[in-house]
Each structure stands twice: as structure tokens, then as C-alpha cells.
Amino acid sequence: MKILKPYRARIDALDKQLIDLFIERFQVIKEVGHLKARENIEAVLQDRVDAVRNNAVEMADGEIDGAFIYQLWTDIIKYSCDLEEDIKASYKDSKTA
């Protein structure tokens, strides 16, 4: 529908920005994963996980449903922790090879 075209273009542009930000976020996660591997720090630090998730809900400030943000950040954090675990496992494998 022609009437929706400008809105769809804005949404597409915002989606691109979100993806770019996720790429940047996960680059930082990879850096942290390498640091944690070198320093033998656990990939999952529950206090930090809870703080990041709760901060996201607070940042949404009621403009977005808190339960939705909580679940979304739970998924983002799980992906991040899995990425760190993979990096740590690769680091251990390279040390024993």
C-alpha cells in the first residue's frame, strides 16, 4: 500500500540502525570474551546479567512493556554469554593443542 511506504522506509532504516548497534555490541562482547578467557573469568556473572537486564527495563521507562524488554534482554544476554563461552572454549582448545 502506497500510504504505508514512508512508514515502512522509516522502520527499515531503524531496523538497519538496530542491527548495526547489535553488531557493535557483540564486537564488544567478543573482546570481553577474549579477556575473560585470558584471565580465566567466568562467562556468566549473574550479578552483571541481572543488572544489565534490569537497566534495560528501567531505560524503557514504561514507554515499552517491561516484560517484553526483560525477555528481549534475556535473549540478548543469553546469546552474549554463549558467545563468550564459545570464545573461552576455543581459547582452552588452543592452549591444549
Summary of the structure (lengths in Angstrom):
residues: 97
radius of gyration: 17.5
end to end distance: 58.5
largest distance: 60.8
contacts: 222
relative contact order: 0.13
helix: 87%
strand: 0%
